[in-house]
């Protein structure tokens, strides 16, 4: 193996029960204005580029600079969408212009008597110097799901 050139794989599953109907939780992902309200915090990151194309084959882009920190870039492609049931994406992440990972994520929306069970399952491949970043990705996704919960409350 070439020194410094390695891969790591990481996967995780996060499940949250939100006290909102599946259609409301769904719309937080499917409606651009709603997604802008909870995706990324201006307290943490300064937005730079944003694109939103919620359809199979559509692409989302979110780029921003962490205050006193690096520039992060997220580019996702929607590969499967079943309204109010599931969203599947593949996405790539960059940090200061360096490609750090490729992931596949599935998002499921299950109706409950008292709201929605939301399940996020992700499998990622991390490149080179980012090979140990799998745990950090889970932490970041937990933060997004916390922000979603606050938005829905």
HELIX and SHEET records of a PDB file:
HELIX    1   1 UNK A   22  UNK A   30  1                                   9    
HELIX    2   2 UNK A   32  UNK A   38  1                                   7    
HELIX    3   3 UNK A  128  UNK A  130  5                                   3    
HELIX    4   4 UNK A  134  UNK A  152  1                                  19    
SHEET    1   A 7 UNK A   7  UNK A  18  0                                        
SHEET    2   A 7 UNK A 115  UNK A 127 -1                                        
SHEET    3   A 7 UNK A  98  UNK A 112 -1                                        
SHEET    4   A 7 UNK A  86  UNK A  95 -1                                        
SHEET    5   A 7 UNK A  71  UNK A  82 -1                                        
SHEET    6   A 7 UNK A  59  UNK A  66 -1                                        
SHEET    7   A 7 UNK A  45  UNK A  51 -1                                        
END                                                                             
